[in-house]
Amino acid sequence: MILNFLLLFSLFITETPDYEKQLALLNETHQNCLGEGKFMMNCSMDFYNQLEELMNLILLDFQENASKEKLNSILESQKVWEIRILPEFTLINQKLDSATAPNGAVPLDELMFAYNDRARIIEDRINQLILFFLK
């Protein structure tokens, strides 16, 4: 686990980030974690959080290095994307609400599926940002 963290960390501190490589490594780490068959909800939660961090790093990179014109375009695109995903996240939350027991407990499988669904949405956006970044 520490080795995976160090590998991820080393990729994030390179001078010219290869976001496709970072995304592939996150996916591989996630699949390996799920493949162990233990703490699978945590695997999915960590994957989702790492994807959000990567998306924020890409946006920060744009903010620091893109031309004003390109930055305005990506920021506008990000606003539109955030509005567009609200219904998807609402639906995921509604599914979780319907799976919640009267005592407030949510089955771990349902949480794992919710994190995976959220991760898919973020991963799609990261791929869009990577394509935009390469233009």
N, CA, C and O atoms as a DFTB+ gen file, in Angstrom:
540 C
 N C O
     1  1       0.819      -1.190       0.000
     2  2       0.000       0.000       0.000
     3  2       0.869       1.263       0.000
     4  3       0.587       2.212      -0.732
     5  1       1.912       1.272       0.810
     6  2       2.793       2.432       0.858
     7  2       3.508       2.600      -0.480
     8  3       3.715       3.720      -0.945
     9  1       3.884       1.478      -1.095
    10  2       4.544       1.541      -2.393
    11  2       3.623       2.174      -3.435
    12  3       4.062       3.000      -4.236
    13  1       2.347       1.785      -3.423
    14  2       1.381       2.383      -4.361
    15  2       1.278       3.884      -4.144
    16  3       1.241       4.654      -5.104
    17  1       1.233       4.299      -2.883
    18  2       1.146       5.716      -2.572
    19  2       2.372       6.459      -3.099
    20  3       2.247       7.529      -3.695
    21  1       3.558       5.886      -2.876
    22  2       4.782       6.535      -3.333
    23  2       4.823       6.638      -4.853
    24  3       5.271       7.647      -5.397
    25  1       4.357       5.596      -5.540
    26  2       4.305       5.648      -7.001
    27  2       3.359       6.744      -7.473
    28  3       3.687       7.506      -8.382
    29  1       2.185       6.819      -6.851
    30  2       1.225       7.863      -7.213
    31  2       1.794       9.242      -6.928
    32  3       1.673      10.154      -7.747
    33  1       2.413       9.390      -5.766
    34  2       2.966      10.680      -5.372
    35  2       4.049      11.119      -6.350
    36  3       4.113      12.289      -6.727
    37  1       4.901      10.180      -6.762
    38  2       5.975      10.533      -7.688
    39  2       5.416      10.992      -9.030
    40  3       6.000      11.863      -9.675
    41  1       4.308      10.425      -9.454
    42  2       3.699      10.858     -10.707
    43  2       3.114      12.261     -10.601
    44  3       3.122      13.013     -11.576
    45  1       2.611      12.613      -9.433
    46  2       1.967      13.904      -9.265
    47  2       2.965      15.044      -9.141
    48  3       2.592      16.204      -9.315
    49  1       4.224      14.743      -8.845
    50  2       5.182      15.829      -8.650
    51  2       6.145      15.975      -9.826
    52  3       7.125      16.713      -9.728
    53  1       5.886      15.299     -10.914
    54  2       6.732      15.452     -12.088
    55  2       6.528      16.837     -12.681
    56  3       5.494      17.469     -12.463
    57  1       7.519      17.308     -13.433
    58  2       7.425      18.653     -13.998
    59  2       6.374      18.764     -15.086
    60  3       5.588      19.711     -15.090
    61  1       6.347      17.830     -15.991
    62  2       5.328      17.833     -17.033
    63  2       4.432      16.619     -16.803
    64  3       4.759      15.506     -17.215
    65  1       3.330      16.840     -16.157
    66  2       2.484      15.705     -15.779
    67  2       1.896      14.985     -16.985
    68  3       1.474      15.600     -17.965
    69  1       1.886      13.686     -16.879
    70  2       1.243      12.843     -17.883
    71  2      -0.051      12.352     -17.251
    72  3      -0.085      11.313     -16.591
    73  1      -1.106      13.113     -17.466
    74  2      -2.363      12.823     -16.794
    75  2      -2.964      11.500     -17.233
    76  3      -3.629      10.825     -16.447
    77  1      -2.735      11.127     -18.483
    78  2      -3.242       9.824     -18.937
    79  2      -2.569       8.692     -18.156
    80  3      -3.218       7.719     -17.773
    81  1      -1.283       8.831     -17.930
    82  2      -0.537       7.817     -17.182
    83  2      -1.008       7.778     -15.724
    84  3      -1.159       6.704     -15.142
    85  1      -1.235       8.948     -15.151
    86  2      -1.717       9.008     -13.769
    87  2      -3.092       8.362     -13.642
    88  3      -3.359       7.630     -12.690
    89  1      -3.953       8.638     -14.603
    90  2      -5.293       8.061     -14.592
    91  2      -5.223       6.541     -14.745
    92  3      -5.935       5.808     -14.059
    93  1      -4.370       6.081     -15.638
    94  2      -4.212       4.632     -15.835
    95  2      -3.692       3.973     -14.557
    96  3      -4.132       2.880     -14.200
    97  1      -2.771       4.621     -13.879
    98  2      -2.237       4.061     -12.632
    99  2      -3.301       4.023     -11.539
   100  3      -3.380       3.059     -10.776
   101  1      -4.109       5.061     -11.465
   102  2      -5.202       5.059     -10.485
   103  2      -6.179       3.922     -10.778
   104  3      -6.625       3.230      -9.863
   105  1      -6.505       3.732     -12.046
   106  2      -7.403       2.637     -12.424
   107  2      -6.801       1.281     -12.082
   108  3      -7.489       0.405     -11.557
   109  1      -5.532       1.111     -12.377
   110  2      -4.861      -0.157     -12.083
   111  2      -4.821      -0.422     -10.574
   112  3      -5.085      -1.539     -10.127
   113  1      -4.496       0.591      -9.811
   114  2      -4.459       0.455      -8.357
   115  2      -5.842       0.094      -7.818
   116  3      -5.971      -0.752      -6.933
   117  1      -6.863       0.738      -8.357
   118  2      -8.236       0.460      -7.933
   119  2      -8.623      -0.982      -8.257
   120  3      -9.184      -1.682      -7.413
   121  1      -8.328      -1.420      -9.467
   122  2      -8.669      -2.793      -9.859
   123  2      -7.915      -3.813      -9.012
   124  3      -8.478      -4.838      -8.626
   125  1      -6.654      -3.538      -8.725
   126  2      -5.870      -4.443      -7.873
   127  2      -6.458      -4.512      -6.469
   128  3      -6.534      -5.584      -5.868
   129  1      -6.868      -3.376      -5.960
   130  2      -7.473      -3.326      -4.626
   131  2      -8.771      -4.131      -4.606
   132  3      -8.998      -4.932      -3.699
   133  1      -9.615      -3.915      -5.608
   134  2     -10.868      -4.680      -5.683
   135  2     -10.585      -6.168      -5.838
   136  3     -11.304      -7.004      -5.291
   137  1      -9.540      -6.493      -6.582
   138  2      -9.183      -7.881      -6.821
   139  2      -8.788      -8.629      -5.557
   140  3      -8.891      -9.854      -5.496
   141  1      -8.337      -7.895      -4.556
   142  2      -8.003      -8.528      -3.287
   143  2      -9.256      -9.014      -2.565
   144  3      -9.177      -9.907      -1.721
   145  1     -10.402      -8.438      -2.888
   146  2     -11.663      -8.877      -2.305
   147  2     -11.859      -8.478      -0.853
   148  3     -12.723      -9.031      -0.173
   149  1     -11.073      -7.530      -0.368
   150  2     -11.196      -7.079       1.018
   151  2     -11.392      -5.561       1.021
   152  3     -10.777      -4.840       0.237
   153  1     -12.238      -5.107       1.894
   154  2     -12.460      -3.668       2.061
   155  2     -12.751      -2.986       0.724
   156  3     -12.216      -1.920       0.420
   157  1     -13.609      -3.626      -0.061
   158  2     -13.879      -3.146      -1.411
   159  2     -14.542      -1.773      -1.425
   160  3     -14.291      -0.980      -2.333
   161  1     -15.370      -1.483      -0.449
   162  2     -15.977      -0.161      -0.376
   163  2     -14.895       0.892      -0.197
   164  3     -14.956       1.960      -0.806
   165  1     -13.894       0.592       0.646
   166  2     -12.791       1.530       0.844
   167  2     -11.989       1.722      -0.441
   168  3     -11.532       2.827      -0.734
   169  1     -11.820       0.645      -1.204
   170  2     -11.124       0.755      -2.502
   171  2     -11.843       1.758      -3.390
   172  3     -11.214       2.625      -3.996
   173  1     -13.139       1.639      -3.463
   174  2     -13.931       2.517      -4.325
   175  2     -13.959       3.942      -3.797
   176  3     -13.897       4.893      -4.576
   177  1     -14.051       4.099      -2.492
   178  2     -14.044       5.433      -1.896
   179  2     -12.698       6.116      -2.155
   180  3     -12.658       7.289      -2.529
   181  1     -11.597       5.382      -1.957
   182  2     -10.266       5.943      -2.210
   183  2     -10.104       6.320      -3.679
   184  3      -9.560       7.376      -4.001
   185  1     -10.581       5.446      -4.567
   186  2     -10.489       5.709      -6.005
   187  2     -11.237       6.987      -6.363
   188  3     -10.716       7.834      -7.089
   189  1     -12.448       7.126      -5.858
   190  2     -13.240       8.332      -6.120
   191  2     -12.505       9.579      -5.628
   192  3     -12.409      10.573      -6.347
   193  1     -11.992       9.521      -4.409
   194  2     -11.283      10.675      -3.850
   195  2     -10.020      11.003      -4.639
   196  3      -9.706      12.174      -4.851
   197  1      -9.297       9.976      -5.072
   198  2      -8.088      10.199      -5.865
   199  2      -8.416      10.797      -7.225
   200  3      -7.678      11.644      -7.729
   201  1      -9.517      10.362      -7.815
   202  2      -9.935      10.941      -9.094
   203  2     -10.305      12.414      -8.926
   204  3      -9.971      13.240      -9.775
   205  1     -10.983      12.736      -7.848
   206  2     -11.310      14.146      -7.601
   207  2     -10.041      14.976      -7.441
   208  3      -9.953      16.094      -7.949
   209  1      -9.059      14.421      -6.730
   210  2      -7.782      15.123      -6.569
   211  2      -7.100      15.329      -7.917
   212  3      -6.572      16.406      -8.192
   213  1      -7.111      14.296      -8.758
   214  2      -6.488      14.416     -10.075
   215  2      -7.209      15.466     -10.911
   216  3      -6.563      16.271     -11.583
   217  1      -8.522      15.468     -10.877
   218  2      -9.270      16.466     -11.632
   219  2      -8.913      17.874     -11.142
   220  3      -8.734      18.790     -11.946
   221  1      -8.811      18.037      -9.842
   222  2      -8.448      19.349      -9.296
   223  2      -7.030      19.739      -9.684
   224  3      -6.765      20.913      -9.940
   225  1      -6.112      18.772      -9.734
   226  2      -4.739      19.065     -10.172
   227  2      -4.711      19.519     -11.624
   228  3      -3.986      20.448     -11.978
   229  1      -5.501      18.863     -12.457
   230  2      -5.550      19.248     -13.864
   231  2      -6.103      20.660     -13.992
   232  3      -5.573      21.471     -14.751
   233  1      -7.161      20.955     -13.255
   234  2      -7.746      22.304     -13.313
   235  2      -6.760      23.347     -12.794
   236  3      -6.674      24.449     -13.336
   237  1      -6.026      23.002     -11.754
   238  2      -5.011      23.917     -11.221
   239  2      -3.910      24.136     -12.257
   240  3      -3.423      25.253     -12.430
   241  1      -3.529      23.078     -12.932
   242  2      -2.511      23.190     -13.987
   243  2      -2.994      24.139     -15.074
   244  3      -2.229      24.979     -15.548
   245  1      -4.254      24.015     -15.474
   246  2      -4.827      24.941     -16.444
   247  2      -4.738      26.366     -15.928
   248  3      -4.333      27.281     -16.645
   249  1      -5.122      26.534     -14.680
   250  2      -5.151      27.866     -14.088
   251  2      -3.764      28.504     -14.105
   252  3      -3.627      29.706     -14.333
   253  1      -2.746      27.694     -13.865
   254  2      -1.389      28.233     -13.782
   255  2      -0.700      28.358     -15.138
   256  3       0.178      29.206     -15.298
   257  1      -1.078      27.533     -16.121
   258  2      -0.280      27.454     -17.337
   259  2      -1.013      27.758     -18.636
   260  3      -0.369      27.972     -19.663
   261  1      -2.319      27.782     -18.620
   262  2      -3.063      27.986     -19.870
   263  2      -3.148      29.465     -20.208
   264  3      -3.049      30.330     -19.338
   265  1      -3.331      29.728     -21.473
   266  2      -3.577      31.108     -21.897
   267  2      -4.906      31.560     -21.290
   268  3      -5.752      30.744     -20.924
   269  1      -5.061      32.860     -21.195
   270  2      -6.298      33.407     -20.617
   271  2      -7.522      32.920     -21.387
   272  3      -8.552      32.597     -20.797
   273  1      -7.397      32.872     -22.692
   274  2      -8.502      32.427     -23.547
   275  2      -8.864      30.965     -23.263
   276  3     -10.037      30.622     -23.112
   277  1      -7.846      30.121     -23.194
   278  2      -8.071      28.701     -22.949
   279  2      -8.590      28.481     -21.524
   280  3      -9.457      27.637     -21.296
   281  1      -8.059      29.237     -20.582
   282  2      -8.509      29.115     -19.196
   283  2      -9.975      29.503     -19.066
   284  3     -10.741      28.807     -18.399
   285  1     -10.371      30.592     -19.687
   286  2     -11.783      30.997     -19.638
   287  2     -12.680      29.925     -20.234
   288  3     -13.766      29.652     -19.723
   289  1     -12.220      29.328     -21.308
   290  2     -12.991      28.271     -21.959
   291  2     -13.159      27.065     -21.042
   292  3     -14.259      26.526     -20.917
   293  1     -12.081      26.643     -20.406
   294  2     -12.161      25.455     -19.542
   295  2     -12.973      25.757     -18.288
   296  3     -13.708      24.889     -17.816
   297  1     -12.862      26.961     -17.739
   298  2     -13.648      27.302     -16.551
   299  2     -15.133      27.342     -16.869
   300  3     -15.954      26.906     -16.062
   301  1     -15.480      27.856     -18.027
   302  2     -16.886      27.865     -18.449
   303  2     -17.378      26.435     -18.657
   304  3     -18.483      26.074     -18.254
   305  1     -16.543      25.644     -19.284
   306  2     -16.869      24.231     -19.502
   307  2     -17.071      23.507     -18.173
   308  3     -17.958      22.663     -18.047
   309  1     -16.253      23.839     -17.197
   310  2     -16.354      23.205     -15.877
   311  2     -17.673      23.575     -15.204
   312  3     -18.319      22.725     -14.591
   313  1     -18.068      24.822     -15.313
   314  2     -19.347      25.259     -14.731
   315  2     -20.511      24.484     -15.348
   316  3     -21.395      23.999     -14.643
   317  1     -20.494      24.378     -16.664
   318  2     -21.556      23.656     -17.373
   319  2     -21.563      22.196     -16.936
   320  3     -22.625      21.623     -16.693
   321  1     -20.385      21.597     -16.838
   322  2     -20.277      20.192     -16.423
   323  2     -20.832      19.999     -15.009
   324  3     -21.563      19.041     -14.754
   325  1     -20.486      20.905     -14.093
   326  2     -20.965      20.782     -12.715
   327  2     -22.491      20.840     -12.646
   328  3     -23.106      20.117     -11.862
   329  1     -23.090      21.684     -13.448
   330  2     -24.556      21.762     -13.486
   331  2     -25.134      20.481     -14.087
   332  3     -26.150      19.967     -13.617
   333  1     -24.475      19.971     -15.134
   334  2     -24.962      18.775     -15.830
   335  2     -24.915      17.525     -14.954
   336  3     -25.777      16.655     -15.080
   337  1     -23.925      17.422     -14.071
   338  2     -23.801      16.202     -13.268
   339  2     -24.685      16.204     -12.028
   340  3     -24.855      15.159     -11.400
   341  1     -25.246      17.338     -11.663
   342  2     -26.099      17.403     -10.467
   343  2     -27.210      16.355     -10.479
   344  3     -27.400      15.673      -9.472
   345  1     -27.953      16.200     -11.581
   346  2     -28.998      15.165     -11.573
   347  2     -28.433      13.752     -11.397
   348  3     -29.057      12.909     -10.754
   349  1     -27.250      13.496     -11.969
   350  2     -26.644      12.173     -11.829
   351  2     -26.271      11.902     -10.370
   352  3     -26.531      10.817      -9.850
   353  1     -25.669      12.880      -9.722
   354  2     -25.299      12.714      -8.320
   355  2     -26.546      12.617      -7.441
   356  3     -26.556      11.875      -6.458
   357  1     -27.591      13.359      -7.788
   358  2     -28.849      13.285      -7.046
   359  2     -29.441      11.887      -7.147
   360  3     -29.914      11.341      -6.150
   361  1     -29.418      11.305      -8.334
   362  2     -29.938       9.951      -8.528
   363  2     -29.127       8.935      -7.707
   364  3     -29.699       8.035      -7.092
   365  1     -27.817       9.080      -7.701
   366  2     -26.967       8.188      -6.899
   367  2     -27.332       8.309      -5.424
   368  3     -27.440       7.304      -4.721
   369  1     -27.519       9.534      -4.961
   370  2     -27.896       9.753      -3.552
   371  2     -29.275       9.188      -3.238
   372  3     -29.497       8.659      -2.148
   373  1     -30.205       9.296      -4.188
   374  2     -31.544       8.735      -3.980
   375  2     -31.486       7.216      -3.868
   376  3     -32.196       6.625      -3.054
   377  1     -30.641       6.581      -4.684
   378  2     -30.471       5.129      -4.582
   379  2     -29.934       4.753      -3.207
   380  3     -30.376       3.775      -2.605
   381  1     -28.982       5.533      -2.717
   382  2     -28.437       5.269      -1.378
   383  2     -29.516       5.458      -0.316
   384  3     -29.625       4.661       0.615
   385  1     -30.303       6.504      -0.458
   386  2     -31.378       6.753       0.507
   387  2     -32.368       5.596       0.538
   388  3     -32.834       5.198       1.605
   389  1     -32.686       5.057      -0.635
   390  2     -33.662       3.964      -0.680
   391  2     -33.079       2.664      -0.119
   392  3     -33.829       1.780       0.294
   393  1     -31.750       2.541      -0.099
   394  2     -31.114       1.335       0.441
   395  2     -30.804       1.458       1.928
   396  3     -30.377       0.495       2.564
   397  1     -31.020       2.642       2.469
   398  2     -30.699       2.885       3.876
   399  2     -31.741       2.220       4.777
   400  3     -32.948       2.372       4.589
   401  1     -31.235       1.488       5.749
   402  2     -32.107       0.810       6.719
   403  2     -32.727       1.838       7.666
   404  3     -32.224       2.956       7.775
   405  1     -33.813       1.471       8.353
   406  2     -34.450       2.399       9.297
   407  2     -33.488       2.925      10.374
   408  3     -33.670       4.029      10.888
   409  1     -32.463       2.126      10.709
   410  2     -31.506       2.583      11.729
   411  2     -30.419       3.482      11.147
   412  3     -29.517       3.908      11.869
   413  1     -30.497       3.778       9.833
   414  2     -29.537       4.669       9.190
   415  2     -28.356       3.966       8.551
   416  3     -27.522       4.616       7.920
   417  1     -28.267       2.658       8.699
   418  2     -27.152       1.909       8.124
   419  2     -27.347       1.741       6.619
   420  3     -28.454       1.487       6.144
   421  1     -26.260       1.887       5.891
   422  2     -26.280       1.696       4.446
   423  2     -25.397       0.481       4.138
   424  3     -24.252       0.421       4.587
   425  1     -25.919      -0.482       3.377
   426  2     -25.103      -1.648       3.032
   427  2     -23.808      -1.220       2.330
   428  3     -23.819      -0.338       1.472
   429  1     -22.702      -1.855       2.706
   430  2     -21.403      -1.498       2.134
   431  2     -21.373      -1.687       0.618
   432  3     -20.728      -0.915      -0.092
   433  1     -22.071      -2.714       0.119
   434  2     -22.117      -2.901      -1.333
   435  2     -22.747      -1.696      -2.021
   436  3     -22.276      -1.253      -3.069
   437  1     -23.805      -1.174      -1.430
   438  2     -24.474      -0.007      -2.022
   439  2     -23.553       1.211      -2.000
   440  3     -23.516       1.984      -2.957
   441  1     -22.812       1.378      -0.906
   442  2     -21.849       2.483      -0.839
   443  2     -20.768       2.318      -1.904
   444  3     -20.378       3.282      -2.563
   445  1     -20.288       1.082      -2.065
   446  2     -19.257       0.824      -3.063
   447  2     -19.782       1.174      -4.464
   448  3     -19.085       1.818      -5.249
   449  1     -21.015       0.746      -4.770
   450  2     -21.588       1.054      -6.080
   451  2     -21.737       2.565      -6.273
   452  3     -21.494       3.085      -7.362
   453  1     -22.135       3.255      -5.221
   454  2     -22.295       4.707      -5.306
   455  2     -20.947       5.380      -5.581
   456  3     -20.857       6.265      -6.432
   457  1     -19.907       4.964      -4.867
   458  2     -18.580       5.533      -5.121
   459  2     -18.113       5.214      -6.538
   460  3     -17.509       6.061      -7.197
   461  1     -18.387       4.007      -7.006
   462  2     -17.995       3.641      -8.368
   463  2     -18.735       4.488      -9.401
   464  3     -18.144       4.922     -10.390
   465  1     -20.027       4.724      -9.171
   466  2     -20.802       5.566     -10.092
   467  2     -20.274       6.997     -10.103
   468  3     -20.137       7.610     -11.162
   469  1     -19.980       7.519      -8.925
   470  2     -19.426       8.878      -8.844
   471  2     -18.056       8.936      -9.514
   472  3     -17.739       9.893     -10.220
   473  1     -17.252       7.903      -9.284
   474  2     -15.911       7.851      -9.881
   475  2     -15.993       7.840     -11.402
   476  3     -15.193       8.488     -12.076
   477  1     -16.969       7.096     -11.946
   478  2     -17.139       7.039     -13.407
   479  2     -17.416       8.434     -13.966
   480  3     -16.887       8.803     -15.014
   481  1     -18.233       9.196     -13.276
   482  2     -18.565      10.553     -13.720
   483  2     -17.316      11.431     -13.707
   484  3     -17.060      12.165     -14.662
   485  1     -16.543      11.357     -12.629
   486  2     -15.327      12.161     -12.510
   487  2     -14.292      11.707     -13.545
   488  3     -13.615      12.533     -14.157
   489  1     -14.176      10.391     -13.733
   490  2     -13.215       9.873     -14.706
   491  2     -13.549      10.350     -16.119
   492  3     -12.649      10.691     -16.887
   493  1     -14.826      10.374     -16.462
   494  2     -15.234      10.887     -17.771
   495  2     -14.793      12.342     -17.933
   496  3     -14.311      12.741     -18.993
   497  1     -14.964      13.121     -16.876
   498  2     -14.558      14.535     -16.939
   499  2     -13.042      14.657     -17.069
   500  3     -12.546      15.497     -17.819
   501  1     -12.320      13.830     -16.349
   502  2     -10.858      13.867     -16.452
   503  2     -10.434      13.588     -17.887
   504  3      -9.549      14.263     -18.413
   505  1     -11.050      12.611     -18.518
   506  2     -10.720      12.311     -19.913
   507  2     -11.024      13.493     -20.827
   508  3     -10.271      13.763     -21.763
   509  1     -12.118      14.194     -20.564
   510  2     -12.432      15.394     -21.340
   511  2     -11.367      16.464     -21.125
   512  3     -10.921      17.111     -22.072
   513  1     -10.965      16.640     -19.859
   514  2      -9.946      17.646     -19.547
   515  2      -8.605      17.298     -20.185
   516  3      -7.891      18.180     -20.662
   517  1      -8.268      16.020     -20.192
   518  2      -7.011      15.592     -20.815
   519  2      -7.028      15.938     -22.302
   520  3      -6.048      16.461     -22.833
   521  1      -8.138      15.647     -22.971
   522  2      -8.249      15.984     -24.389
   523  2      -8.139      17.486     -24.603
   524  3      -7.488      17.942     -25.543
   525  1      -8.770      18.240     -23.739
   526  2      -8.729      19.710     -23.850
   527  2      -7.318      20.205     -23.581
   528  3      -6.848      21.132     -24.240
   529  1      -6.641      19.594     -22.620
   530  2      -5.289      19.979     -22.234
   531  2      -4.313      19.758     -23.376
   532  3      -3.360      20.519     -23.541
   533  1      -4.552      18.710     -24.172
   534  2      -3.629      18.363     -25.252
   535  2      -3.827      19.226     -26.492
   536  3      -2.988      19.209     -27.393
   537  1      -4.921      19.978     -26.551
   538  2      -5.189      20.832     -27.726
   539  2      -4.161      21.928     -27.822
   540  3      -4.216      22.747     -28.739
